[in-house]
Amino acid sequence: MRPRAHEAHKLGKVGWLRAGVLGANDGIVSTASLIVGVAAAHASHADILLTGVAGLVAGAMSMATGEYVSVHSQADTEAAALAEEKVELEVDYAGESRELTEIYVRRGLERPLAKQVAEQLMAHDALGSHARDELGLSTNLRARPVQAALASALSFAVGAAMPLLVASIAPPEYLLPATILVSLLSLLCLGALAARAGGASVLTGAVRVTFWSALAMGATALVGSLFGARG
């Protein structure tokens, strides 16, 4: 009989999926909204492109900074919890073993078996056992600030490049509808792909992302047209 391979579950990709989808979605929505708002104000083509480029650079840096600070705070919290747990193991190893036993009992193991499992796991890796089963920390889900920041910045830039590319090649008279159409189609596909990768409803994910993004672009277009009319 062939050995059964480990199952590849969706949850292992949640962190990267969240950062990637958030970055790309924000890149498309933010840049498209800027372009649509400025175009609705009847700005020149050069000003529209300059606004889009500035939005791409500023947005990518903002996403990277925000993600780094957020994930680094999470990493600091995890490190502090592990340090505290390490001290507790050094001070009261037996008490920590009983604590781990109780965790396994609550999960359904009979007490003798729970005690045996706790003792064997702690003999192998006491801190790792408590990090996983008491603190809920996992190596696969461990906070990685630099990687999260780079992923967010890159995904934002890739997303922002889509409406910017359309605005740069579309004729001036079609720039506004072309940017809106391509951006919404891109967001529709992004929402569907993200939902599929996460194991959620493809239709629900696609519609949710597209609806709120269309609302954001509509709001900026309204503001741009009002200020353009006043100008």
C-alpha positions, 0 to 999 in steps of 0.5 A, spaced: 500 500 500 502 506 498 503 511 503 498 516 504 501 523 502 499 529 507 493 533 505 494 540 502 488 544 506 486 551 504 488 554 511 495 554 510 495 559 504 490 564 508 496 569 510 499 569 503 492 569 500 489 575 504 495 579 503 495 578 496 488 579 494 488 585 499 494 588 495 491 587 488 484 589 490 486 595 493 491 597 487 486 596 482 480 600 486 485 606 488 488 607 482 482 606 478 478 611 482 483 616 482 484 616 474 476 616 474 475 621 479 480 626 475 478 624 468 471 626 470 473 633 472 476 633 465 483 633 467 488 633 461 491 626 459 498 627 462 495 629 469 491 623 469 497 619 468 501 623 473 495 621 478 495 614 476 503 613 477 503 617 483 497 613 486 501 606 484 507 609 488 504 612 494 499 606 495 504 600 494 509 604 499 503 605 504 501 598 503 508 595 505 508 600 511 502 598 514 502 591 513 509 591 516 507 594 522 501 590 523 504 583 522 511 586 526 506 587 532 503 580 531 510 577 531 512 581 537 506 579 541 507 571 539 515 572 541 513 575 548 508 569 549 513 564 547 518 567 551 513 567 557 511 560 556 519 558 556 520 561 563 513 557 565 516 551 563 523 552 566 519 554 573 514 549 573 515 543 568 510 539 571 505 544 572 505 545 564 505 538 563 498 537 567 496 544 563 497 540 556 494 534 559 488 538 561 487 541 554 487 534 551 482 531 555 478 537 553 479 535 546 476 528 547 482 524 550 481 519 556 486 522 561 491 516 562 492 517 554 492 525 554 497 524 560 501 520 556 501 524 549 503 530 553 509 527 556 511 524 550 510 531 546 514 535 551 519 530 551 520 531 544 519 539 544 516 542 550 516 549 548 513 547 541 508 543 544 505 548 548 506 553 542 502 549 538 496 546 543 496 552 548 498 558 544 495 556 538 501 558 534 503 554 528 510 555 524 506 555 517 502 561 520 507 564 523 508 572 522 513 574 517 513 582 517 518 583 511 515 577 506 508 580 508 510 587 506 513 585 500 507 581 498 502 587 499 507 592 495 508 587 489 500 585 489 498 592 490 503 595 484 500 589 479 493 591 481 494 598 480 498 597 473 492 594 470 487 601 470 494 605 469 495 601 463 488 602 460 488 609 461 495 610 458 493 607 451 485 608 451 483 614 446 481 620 451 474 620 449 473 612 451 478 613 457 473 613 462 468 607 460 474 603 458 478 604 465 471 602 469 470 596 465 477 593 465 477 595 472 471 591 474 472 585 470 479 585 473 476 585 480 471 580 478 476 575 476 480 577 482 474 576 487 473 569 483 480 566 483 481 568 491 474 565 493 476 559 489 483 558 492 480 559 499 475 554 498 469 559 498 463 561 493 466 563 487 460 567 485 459 570 492 466 572 492 466 575 485 460 579 486 462 582 493 468 585 490 466 588 484 460 591 487 464 595 493 469 597 488 464 599 483 461 603 489 468 606 490 469 608 483 462 611 482 463 616 488 470 618 486 467 619 479 461 623 482 466 628 486 470 629 480 465 631 476 462 636 481 469 639 482 470 639 474 463 643 473 465 648 479 472 649 475 
